[in-house]
Amino acid sequence: MSQRAVDAVFQGLYLFTDLRAILRETAPAHRLDEEQRAAVAKALEKLRKQADILEKELLP
C-alpha cells in the first residue's frame, strides 16, 4: 500500500470524526442549521476525494 493511500485512509477517518461531531451536536433530532449543512457538504466532498485516491491507489 502506498503512503498516499495510507494518508487518504487517515484523512477520511478525520473527516468522519468531524461528521460525528456534528451529529452529536444535533442529537437527537439531527436538524442541521445552514452552517452545519455547509460543513457536512464540505466534509462529504473531501471524503469523496479521499475515496477516489484510495480507488486509484489500491485498484489500478
C-alpha positions in Angstrom: 0.0 0.0 0.0 1.4 3.4 -0.9 1.9 6.3 1.5 -0.7 8.2 -0.5 -3.3 5.5 0.2 -2.5 5.4 3.9 -2.8 9.2 4.1 -6.2 9.0 2.4 -7.4 6.5 4.9 -6.4 8.6 7.8 -7.7 11.8 6.3 -11.0 10.0 5.7 -11.2 8.9 9.3 -10.6 12.5 10.4 -13.5 13.7 8.2 -15.8 11.0 9.6 -14.9 12.3 13.1 -15.9 15.8 12.0 -19.2 14.4 10.8 -19.7 12.5 14.0 -19.2 15.7 16.0 -21.9 17.5 14.0 -24.3 14.6 14.6 -23.5 14.6 18.3 -24.2 18.4 18.4 -27.6 18.0 16.7 -28.8 14.8 18.6 -31.4 13.6 18.9 -33.3 15.2 16.1 -30.3 15.9 13.9 -31.8 19.1 12.5 -28.8 20.9 10.9 -28.6 24.7 10.5 -27.1 26.3 7.4 -23.6 26.4 8.8 -23.8 22.7 9.8 -25.2 21.8 6.4 -22.3 23.6 4.7 -19.8 21.8 6.9 -21.4 18.4 6.1 -21.3 19.1 2.4 -17.7 20.2 2.5 -16.7 17.1 4.6 -18.6 14.8 2.2 -16.9 16.4 -0.8 -13.5 15.8 0.8 -14.4 12.2 1.7 -15.3 11.5 -2.0 -11.8 12.8 -3.0 -10.2 10.5 -0.4 -12.2 7.6 -1.7 -11.1 8.4 -5.3 -7.5 8.4 -4.1 -7.9 5.0 -2.5 -9.6 3.6 -5.5 -6.8 4.8 -7.8 -4.0 3.6 -5.5 -5.5 0.3 -4.5 -7.4 -0.8 -7.6 -5.1 0.4 -10.5 
